């Protein structure tokens, strides 16, 4: 086996996740552990902080998470639940 073949195998040995899977992992982690920072989320789900930051930006834009403090995020209450609660 050539060294380039071994190197390429090493690159693919770590599991890859879709954006949706990463975002779901983030939501589950925040729901279970409460508000967390980007580095705390990254450690909990074993992802790079940049990946977590980008995913959190998308989740924030959709309203799935909200900022609790500077750099700390929590899960937002679902809109459907808020609507049911108000009636």
Backbone bond lengths (Angstrom), bond angles and torsions (degrees), N, CA, C in turn:
res aa  C-N    CA-C-N  psi(-1)  N-CA   C-N-CA  omega(-1)  CA-C   N-CA-C  phi
1 X - - - 1.464 - - 1.528 108.64 -
2 X 1.308 117.07 132.32 1.449 122.45 179.28 1.522 110.09 -74.77
3 X 1.332 116.18 155.43 1.466 119.93 179.72 1.526 110.98 -63.92
4 X 1.342 117.59 -32.43 1.469 119.76 178.66 1.521 111.06 -67.63
5 X 1.354 117.07 -33.02 1.461 120.58 176.95 1.519 110.64 -68.95
6 X 1.339 117.14 -40.33 1.466 120.64 177.37 1.517 110.41 -64.83
7 X 1.305 116.82 -40.30 1.461 120.96 -179.95 1.523 110.85 -63.89
8 X 1.333 116.77 -42.08 1.460 118.76 -179.36 1.528 111.03 -69.11
9 X 1.345 117.10 -32.48 1.463 119.52 175.93 1.518 110.44 -64.33
10 X 1.319 116.83 -40.44 1.459 121.55 179.23 1.518 112.11 -62.60
11 X 1.312 116.78 -35.42 1.455 120.88 179.51 1.523 111.85 -65.98
12 X 1.315 116.47 -30.46 1.458 120.60 -175.43 1.527 113.27 -100.41
13 X 1.331 116.98 2.77 1.458 118.88 -178.02 1.528 112.06 -75.30
14 X 1.324 118.38 -23.81 1.454 121.74 179.01 1.535 108.74 -83.21
15 X 1.330 117.51 134.02 1.467 118.46 -178.92 1.526 111.55 -63.71
16 X 1.308 115.33 145.31 1.455 120.46 176.60 1.528 108.66 -108.81
17 X 1.322 114.90 149.00 1.453 120.98 -178.07 1.518 109.67 -127.53
18 X 1.322 116.37 149.15 1.459 120.44 174.97 1.526 108.69 -74.79
19 X 1.315 116.53 165.46 1.465 120.55 175.90 1.517 111.00 -55.62
20 X 1.321 115.12 -43.26 1.467 119.84 -178.67 1.520 111.60 -62.29
21 X 1.334 116.59 -39.77 1.464 120.29 178.72 1.526 111.39 -66.12
22 X 1.330 116.72 -41.57 1.463 120.59 178.39 1.527 109.60 -63.83
23 X 1.321 116.56 -45.70 1.465 120.37 179.85 1.527 111.13 -62.60
24 X 1.318 117.15 -38.43 1.467 120.54 177.64 1.523 110.75 -64.95
25 X 1.333 117.11 -41.37 1.465 121.27 177.37 1.530 110.07 -61.03
26 X 1.323 117.04 -40.79 1.461 121.25 179.40 1.518 110.06 -64.09
27 X 1.329 116.94 -47.62 1.464 120.60 -179.86 1.530 111.39 -61.01
28 X 1.319 117.31 -43.31 1.461 121.03 178.99 1.523 111.34 -63.41
29 X 1.326 116.44 -40.77 1.462 121.12 -179.86 1.522 110.70 -65.84
30 X 1.333 117.04 -44.69 1.461 120.27 178.89 1.527 111.30 -65.69
31 X 1.318 117.36 -38.26 1.463 120.68 179.08 1.531 110.63 -65.27
32 X 1.319 116.63 -37.39 1.461 120.97 -176.87 1.529 112.85 -80.42
33 X 1.337 116.71 -39.15 1.463 120.29 -171.53 1.524 114.64 -109.04
34 X 1.325 117.43 -1.56 1.460 119.56 179.82 1.513 111.93 81.67
35 X 1.303 117.30 -172.95 1.467 120.75 -178.62 1.528 111.95 -57.06
36 X 1.340 114.95 134.40 1.462 122.21 -179.44 1.519 110.37 -139.81
37 X 1.321 115.43 158.86 1.465 121.37 174.85 1.529 109.22 -85.53
38 X 1.315 115.57 167.68 1.470 121.34 177.95 1.536 110.52 -56.27
39 X 1.344 119.22 -49.86 1.467 118.56 179.58 1.535 112.93 -61.78
40 X 1.324 117.84 -36.17 1.461 120.63 178.42 1.533 111.30 -66.64
41 X 1.331 116.11 -41.57 1.470 120.17 177.53 1.526 109.28 -64.18
42 X 1.332 116.29 -45.59 1.468 121.27 -178.58 1.528 110.75 -58.48
43 X 1.315 117.07 -42.91 1.459 120.99 178.25 1.524 110.70 -65.20
44 X 1.320 116.58 -43.86 1.467 120.98 -176.91 1.528 112.53 -63.76
45 X 1.342 116.75 -37.89 1.470 118.81 -177.15 1.534 112.48 -103.01
46 X 1.335 115.68 5.32 1.467 122.29 177.76 1.524 112.49 55.83
47 X 1.319 114.93 49.59 1.465 122.29 177.12 1.531 108.58 -125.22
48 X 1.304 116.01 160.45 1.462 121.17 177.90 1.531 108.92 -68.83
49 X 1.334 117.82 140.11 1.472 120.40 179.99 1.534 114.35 -56.40
50 X 1.319 117.99 -32.47 1.471 119.83 178.66 1.524 110.13 -66.41
51 X 1.333 116.98 -41.51 1.460 121.02 177.19 1.522 109.81 -60.85
52 X 1.323 116.67 -44.56 1.467 121.67 -179.89 1.525 110.32 -64.67
53 X 1.318 117.44 -42.87 1.468 121.55 179.65 1.525 110.70 -60.75
54 X 1.326 117.50 -45.18 1.465 120.81 179.64 1.522 111.14 -64.25
55 X 1.324 116.50 -41.17 1.467 120.28 179.02 1.519 110.72 -66.79
56 X 1.323 117.19 -40.81 1.466 120.65 178.36 1.523 110.84 -63.62
57 X 1.310 117.84 -35.87 1.467 121.02 176.82 1.519 110.82 -61.05
58 X 1.326 116.65 -43.52 1.474 120.09 177.74 1.525 111.25 -66.23
59 X 1.327 116.98 -43.04 1.467 120.96 178.88 1.529 111.09 -63.66
60 X 1.309 116.31 -37.51 1.467 121.58 178.37 1.527 110.72 -65.99
61 X 1.326 116.97 -43.11 1.465 121.72 178.32 1.525 111.65 -61.16
62 X 1.333 116.74 -36.12 1.466 121.55 179.48 1.527 112.96 -82.08
63 X 1.326 116.28 -9.79 1.456 119.61 -179.47 1.520 113.84 83.25
64 X 1.329 117.51 12.60 1.460 121.19 179.98 1.525 112.28 -75.79
65 X 1.333 115.97 -28.38 1.461 121.29 175.25 1.528 107.97 -129.82
66 X 1.326 115.77 165.17 1.460 120.43 178.48 1.528 109.08 -139.61
67 X 1.336 116.06 153.40 1.464 118.28 176.96 1.532 109.61 -75.62
68 X 1.327 116.17 133.68 1.465 121.47 177.08 1.523 110.31 -99.39
69 X 1.297 115.88 -30.17 1.459 124.55 178.05 1.521 105.17 -160.91
70 X 1.302 116.60 177.77 1.466 119.04 -179.29 1.529 110.52 -59.95
71 X 1.333 116.14 114.60 1.457 121.92 177.74 1.520 115.12 77.50
72 X 1.326 117.98 8.08 1.465 122.41 179.40 1.525 107.80 -116.08
73 X 1.333 116.36 131.90 1.464 120.97 -177.68 1.516 111.52 -121.94
74 X 1.335 115.28 149.80 1.454 122.35 174.46 1.513 109.38 -133.86
75 X 1.325 116.62 165.62 1.459 122.04 179.17 1.520 108.90 -76.38
76 X 1.328 116.65 134.35 1.458 121.45 177.56 1.522 109.87 -78.75
77 X 1.327 116.45 151.84 1.456 120.97 174.22 1.516 107.30 -71.83
78 X 1.336 118.22 131.34 1.463 119.82 -179.78 1.522 111.70 -57.09
79 X 1.328 116.57 141.00 1.463 122.21 -179.54 1.527 110.18 -59.02
80 X 1.348 117.28 -39.61 1.464 120.60 -179.12 1.522 110.19 -60.17
81 X 1.320 116.66 -41.10 1.455 120.93 -179.65 1.529 110.15 -66.26
82 X 1.326 117.03 -41.73 1.464 120.61 178.95 1.527 109.90 -61.61
83 X 1.330 117.19 -41.66 1.451 121.04 -179.71 1.523 110.64 -64.53
84 X 1.331 117.83 -42.46 1.461 121.83 178.75 1.522 110.69 -65.31
85 X 1.303 116.36 -37.88 1.463 121.87 -177.79 1.529 110.94 -66.64
86 X 1.352 116.07 -35.32 1.467 120.92 -177.38 1.519 112.50 -74.61
87 X 1.313 119.25 -20.51 1.476 121.08 -176.78 1.490 111.94 -94.26
